Amino acid sequence: MSELISRAEKILKLKGDREISIAFVSKSEMTRLNESYYGGSGVTDVLAFPSEEQYAKSGYLGEILIHYPRAKKQALENGKTPLSEVKLLVVHGLLHLLGYNHDTPARKSRMFRLQDRILES
């Protein structure tokens, strides 16, 4: 995982020390957070919660939450390993913590191109 983060730092040109938290959460917790904070319905594979400005100044970017059973299922459906799917979700979450989003076609294209570059490096 550290190699992946190093590649992300290089491609995204991140300077200085940065910190993120990664947690694996239950289906019920992921569903609750998705509904409460993002207005989604049901379980999702990954959620990212950027840190508040005061913490971001010290280098803490925020928290990435992953629902591993969902990630594993998606990996198997797409012919990938669970580890490769978790790496994808970590990168996806990191990009969200840095302010990238996929709410428009242009933003989605930019975010997913960066995601692919980081994962392919």
Secondary structure as UniProt FT lines:
FT   HELIX           2..12
FT   STRAND          19..24
FT   HELIX           27..38
FT   STRAND          46..50
FT   HELIX           53..56
FT   TURN            57..59
FT   STRAND          60..66
FT   HELIX           68..77
FT   TURN            78..79
FT   HELIX           82..97
FT   TURN            98..99
FT   HELIX           105..120
//
